[in-house]
Amino acid sequence: MIRARILLGLCAVLAAVVVAPSAASADPFEGPPICSSAGTALSGSYGNLTVTGNAYVAKGTTLNVWGNLTLAKGSCLDAFTLGTVKVGGGVLVGDGATLGLGCSPGAIGPKPPCGTSRTSDTVGGNIIANQPLTMYLTATSIRGSVVSIGGGPGPVFSPYINYPIKENVIGGNLLVAGWKGAWFGVLRNSIGGNAVLLNNVGVTISEETHLPDSSEIVSNSISGNLVCFGNQPAAQLGDSEGAPNNVGGHKYGQCTAL
């Protein structure tokens, strides 16, 4: 109930600049888009911005949102490109929405568009996702926390939808709970608070080991505690070839040995 009130409160303070879907354009990406169609090209500066339908930030362009960025129910923003996104406030990701943000050579897809380049996207507040389809968070500096509750397509391999959180700097806490899809992982992040990963499910099988490959929690630097319970498969190093996590506090649950 408290969580619902928080989310409703956040919705209420976000303004009503709305970007509606347009007809799909020629593919602007180096690799297939995350969204089902390219949709609207976003660049320039906004106060608060709400995205409906599909939208993208093309290579070489910049999107500045001085206030808050909202992804409406079922929408998709593909900034998993070599464009630049700067959000002064927070990001709210709605039911069934998809957010792709940031890019690096270590990013995963559907197909890495980054080559040897690394973006410098920033979020001044929190990223809060309520039942998202997924998020691709890569090489982004997030001043606040990342909180994601529920979502995903369900524990299915097709459609193949993954949820990578890679190489970010998160000033606050990371909480991901109850997401279900093909693959989920938290790799090579710097987290200023706690990392809490609960009841997430991924059904991918490693081509190398032929074992369940999801729940890879590796090579993170965490100032607080690392807490992992109820993830399927259990949190693991997997075939990532990553290192154990550097944790300033304590490790609990499935992450005790990680």
Secondary structure as GFF3:
##gff-version 3
##sequence-region A 1 258
A	DSSP	alpha_helix	2	13	.	.	.	ID=ss1
A	DSSP	beta_strand	18	19	.	.	.	ID=ss2
A	DSSP	beta_strand	40	41	.	.	.	ID=ss3
A	DSSP	beta_strand	44	46	.	.	.	ID=ss4
A	DSSP	beta_strand	49	51	.	.	.	ID=ss5
A	DSSP	beta_strand	54	56	.	.	.	ID=ss6
A	DSSP	beta_strand	62	65	.	.	.	ID=ss7
A	DSSP	beta_strand	69	71	.	.	.	ID=ss8
A	DSSP	beta_strand	76	79	.	.	.	ID=ss9
A	DSSP	beta_strand	84	87	.	.	.	ID=ss10
A	DSSP	beta_strand	91	93	.	.	.	ID=ss11
A	DSSP	beta_strand	98	101	.	.	.	ID=ss12
A	DSSP	beta_strand	122	123	.	.	.	ID=ss13
A	DSSP	beta_strand	127	130	.	.	.	ID=ss14
A	DSSP	beta_strand	134	138	.	.	.	ID=ss15
A	DSSP	beta_strand	141	142	.	.	.	ID=ss16
A	DSSP	beta_strand	146	149	.	.	.	ID=ss17
A	DSSP	beta_strand	162	166	.	.	.	ID=ss18
A	DSSP	beta_strand	169	170	.	.	.	ID=ss19
A	DSSP	beta_strand	174	177	.	.	.	ID=ss20
A	DSSP	beta_strand	180	181	.	.	.	ID=ss21
A	DSSP	beta_strand	183	187	.	.	.	ID=ss22
A	DSSP	beta_strand	190	191	.	.	.	ID=ss23
A	DSSP	beta_strand	195	198	.	.	.	ID=ss24
A	DSSP	beta_strand	201	202	.	.	.	ID=ss25
A	DSSP	beta_strand	216	218	.	.	.	ID=ss26
A	DSSP	beta_strand	221	222	.	.	.	ID=ss27
A	DSSP	beta_strand	226	229	.	.	.	ID=ss28
A	DSSP	beta_strand	246	247	.	.	.	ID=ss29
A	DSSP	beta_strand	251	253	.	.	.	ID=ss30
###
